[in-house]
Amino acid sequence: MAQALRARRPGVLGVHSLDHFAITVPDLGVARRFYEAFGLEVHDDGEALAIHVLGGNHRWMRIAPGPRKALKHLSFGIFEDDLERFAARLARLGIAASGGPGASLWLEDPHGLAIELRVAEKSSPDAKAVPAAAPSTLRGAPMRDAAPLVHPRRMSHAAFFTPNLDATLAFYIDALGLRLSDRSGPGAFLHGAHGSEHHMVAFAQSSQAGFHHSAWEVGSVDEVGLGAAQMARAGYAEGWGLGRHVLGSNYFHYVRDPWGSFAEYSFDMDYVPADFDWPSTEASPENGLYLWGPAPPDYFGVNSDGGTH
């Protein structure tokens, strides 16, 4: 499988991207309406749905029917010449892995969550996104009735619950080669060694595994706000924002989905180049969650896998 030259840290074995993840929900029609309102494309994928950005070929999420909302698997992208090296590392660590269709390995994390390592194009960015500025001779904001719809450009990251944060971090760092960006109370943020945003995945301590949110990159703070208004008009007004995070530094607005998890409009996250060692910190939740914005709602940290609201 030929791959274009992308950012890579020489001599380091590690996943390069969160390629996609899969969940189940009770009603695919409800899922389609939510993600289309959010500004994404929803394609049929057998009996499931595939979530893409507008005009994009990459599948970022797969949503299958199930009796309840549940996290099913995470799929990480790896470089083609790392497939055998990963197989050898997993064997050395005593982690059982089997080959999947195509060039991939399937294994489980310490809590039984299915993990795929698949040869794939690097979908994490190779540089920090640079916001575009409006020319000084043009009006910066349109009339309200002419405001464009927001369509995210890519999935920035996703966050999940885990029943044992320390065991989870050891697995994703030692086996998959991710790197710790920062910790804050019961949560931790991980980036890729081959160049990625401050976090491609995040984990929070909970009673069981689960899906908390997916974050989608937009082109400006204005688009974060426009996206929130777009979703409120569509009937999805619950959430949290507008605000700015401390760990990652991105501007955010979270929209609560029909199952109690979230989709986030995100802009201007910190970037970790492939040749840079990020100085990780440990912050208290009250100091590290957000710099400014409204206080998070009581339901923001709830693990809703297994139920609805």
N, C-alpha and C positions, 0 to 999 in steps of 0.2 A: 504494500500500500504506500504509494508515494505521498510525501508530505512536504508542504512548503516550509522554507526555513523560518523558524519562529524562535523567540527568546528561549534560551536554555542555559542553565548553570552547568558548566563542564564538570564531569566526574560525579555528579550528584544524582542518585536514584530517587525519584519522587513523582507522584502524579502531577500533571500540569494543569488540569482543569476539573471542575465539577461539570461533567458532560451533561448529565440530566439526573432527575430523580423521579420516583414513581410513588403515587399514593392511590388509595381507593376512596370513593365517596358513594353515598347511596343513590344519587340522582345525577346522571351525566348531563341532563338538560339544564339543571341548575348550575352546574360547573361551566358549561358552555356560555350561558348568559353572563355569569360573573366575569370570566376572563375576556370575553369579547368586549364587555363594557369597559374593562380595564385598559383596552387598547391593543390586545394581543390577537393573533390568529389562532383559531381552534380548528384542527384537522381531525377527521376520522382516522383512527389507527386500529384497524380490526374492530374489536368490540370496545375499544378504549378511545380516549381523546389524546391528541398530541398538541402541546402548546408551543407555538412559534411566535417570533416577533413578526411584524408586518413585512411581508415579502421575503422572509428569511427561510433558509432550508434547514437550519439546525433545530432539532427537537430538544427543548429545555425541560419539559415536564411531560410525564405520561400519567393520565388519570383513568383508572379502570373502575368498573362497577364493583361495589362491595357492600356488605350489610352496614358498614359504618366507615367514617373517615379513619384511615390508618396509613402509616408510612410503610411502604413495601420494600423498596431498595434504593440505594445510591449507586450511581455509575460515574466513575472517574476516568478521565482521559489520560492515556499514557503515550509516550513515544514508541514507535514500532520496535526499535532496537532495545527497548527496555523490557519487553514482554518476558523473555527468558530470564532476565536478571531478577524481575519481580518473582517469577516462579521459584527461583533458587532462594531468594530472601525469605519467602513465605515458608518454604520447606525448612530452612535453617531455624526459623522462629517456631516451628511446630504448628503452623497454621494450615489446615487442610484447604486445598484449592483445586478446582476442576476447570477444564477448558469449556468455554461456551461456544455458541455458534460464531463463526468468524474468529478474529484474533482477540480473544478476551479470556479473562480468568474470573471465576466466581468463588467467593469465600464468604465468611460471616464475621461480623465484628464480635466483641466479647459478649454481647447481649443477644446474639442471634439475628441481627439485622443483615439482610443479604447485601453484599457489596460486589460490584462488577468493576474490574479494571479492564478497560477496552482501548485498543489502539484507535486513536481518533485525532483529528485535527485539533490543535490547541485553540480552545474557545475563550480562555481567559486572556485579558488584554496584555499587550507587550509594552504599553506605555500608559501614563496617566492621561485620561481624556481632558482635552482643553476646551472650555466653554467658548462659544461664539459670542461676540459682542455685536450689538446692533450698531449700524453706522450712525454717526452723529447727526446726519441730515434727515433721518427717518424717525417716525414716531415709534417709541419703544414698545408700547402696548396697543393692541387693537381694540376696537369697540367690543363691548362684551358679547354682543350677538354675532360677532365675527371671529370669536376666539376659536383657534383650531383644536381638533381633537388631539389628545396626547397618545402617542404610540411609542412605547419603550423601545430602546435600541438593542438591548441584550439583557440576559439575566445576570445580575451582578453577583449574587450569592444566595445561599439559603441557610436557614437556621433550624435546628432540630433539638428535641429533648432526648436525654439519655438517663438511664437509672444509676449510672456510676460515672461521674465526670472524669475522675482521675484515670480509671481504667480505659475509658474512651480516648482520652488524650494520648495515653501511652500507645494504644493501638494505631491511631491515625498518624502519629508522629513516627513511631518505630517501624511499622509495617508499610505505611503508604508514603512516608517521606514528607508529610506536611509539616509546617513550622508554626510554632506558637507566636502569635502577634501580641496578644494581651489577654489577661484574665481580669474578671470583675465579679467578685462574689461567687455565685453559683454558675457563672457563664465563662466561656473561653472562645477565642477567635483564632482561626488558623488560616495561613496563607500558603501559596505554593512556592517552592524553591526556584522555579523557572520563570518567575515574574508573574505577579498577580496583584489584585487589589489587596487592601489590608486584611480582608478575609474573604475566602471563597466558600467556607463553611464556618458555622458557629454552633456551639452546643451549650445547652443549659440543663442543669440537674433537675430531674423529675422522678416520679414513681415508675415511669415506663418510657420506652422509646416513643417518639411522636414527631410530628411536623409542626413547626411554629410559624415560619413565614418564608416566602420567596421574595427577593428584592430585585427590582428591575430598573436599570439605568435609563435616565432621561437626560435631556441636554441642558437643563438650567433649573435654578430654583423656581422660576416662573412655571416651568412644566410640572414641578412637584405640586405646586398649588393648583394649577389648572387640572391636573389629574384628580386631585381630591374633589374639586368641584364637579368634574365629569362623573365621578362615581356617586357623589351625593345626588346628582340629578337622576342617576339610574336606580336610586333606591338603596345605595350602600353608603350610608352616612356614618356608621360607627367606625371608630378607629382611633388613631393617635397621630397628632401632628398639627401644624407644621413645626418642625424643630430641627436641631442639629445635634448629632451624636458627638461624643467625645472620642471613643475608641472606634476609629475609622474616619471620623470627622465629617461624614456625609450628612447632607440635608435629607430629611425624610418626611414622608407621610405614609402611615400604615392604614390600609383599609381592611376591615374585618370581613372575612368571607362567610358564606352560609354555614360553615361547620366550626367556626370559632377560631380558626387560624387567620393568617394575614397575607396580603400582597402589599408590598412596599414600593412606592415611587422613591428612587434614590438618585442623588446627584453629588458628584465631586467627592468621591471617597479617596482616602490616602492610598498611595501606590507603593509597592515594594518591588524594586527592580531585581532582576536575576542575580546581579553582582553585589547586592547590598544585604547586610545582616541587620534586620530590624531589631531595635532595642525594646524587647518586650517589657511590659509593666504589669503590676497588679494593683488595681484600683478598687475602692469600695463601690458598691452599687450606686450609692447616692452621689458619688463623685465622678463615676465613669460612664453612667448610662446616657445622659444628655446634657449638653451645654446650655441650651435654652429651648423654650417651647412650653406647651402645657404639660402638666403632670400626666403620666401615663394612667389610663383607666385601670380599674381594679382587675378587669379580665385580661389585661395584656399578657401577663405571665402564666396564664392557665394553660395546661396541657389538655387540649380538647379531643385528642385521639380517643376514640371509643364512645363519643357522644356528640350531640348537636346542641345548639342553643336557639 
